[in-house]
Amino acid sequence: MVALHGAPAALRTGNGPEFFATAVATWAEAHRIALEFFQPGKPAQNAPIERFNQTYHTEVLDAHVFSGIAEVRGITTDWLRRYNTERPHDSLGPVPPLTFLPRSTSTPESSRQLSA
């Protein structure tokens, strides 16, 4: 994606146990991307991901007893499809993310102001 879209100046990330620091830090350094970490104990700094994780845990991980990783992947794939195409998100209007995504809220005037 970096080759297609270019590299960001920085990535903001959590620094919890799920953060695989060595691999990401090595990759970021090779691409001259700064790593900026959320402050410990400040989940509001990462609110969209915290909300997604809570929803995934509640609706998938806590709602099923799995017999194996293949079942987890299958249920997750189905859940993600519904989450992105059917499930309304209040913060988006309320519409699903893939319905919201193509909408443009910019006008030619606001685009000119941004580029000026």
C-alpha angles and dihedrals in degrees: 000000000000089000090051102039104017127246123293118236090238144001122219113213143162120255099214128123091279090063109100093205103179097055095042094043091050092049093046092049091050089053094041092243119149118227115222117188130211112242112261112257093021105105091161088073087067099032101147093053093042089053092048092048091050091050093047092049093048099042100036118012097039094037100058141049105219127211095200148337093278090061091048090051093047095049091044092051091051092045093050091050091052092041092055102035109028112017113089117230113208093211090060100054091281099292134114116272096251090051090050096044100075093049116106118208094180123098127204087257095053090046091055091049092052094050095046 
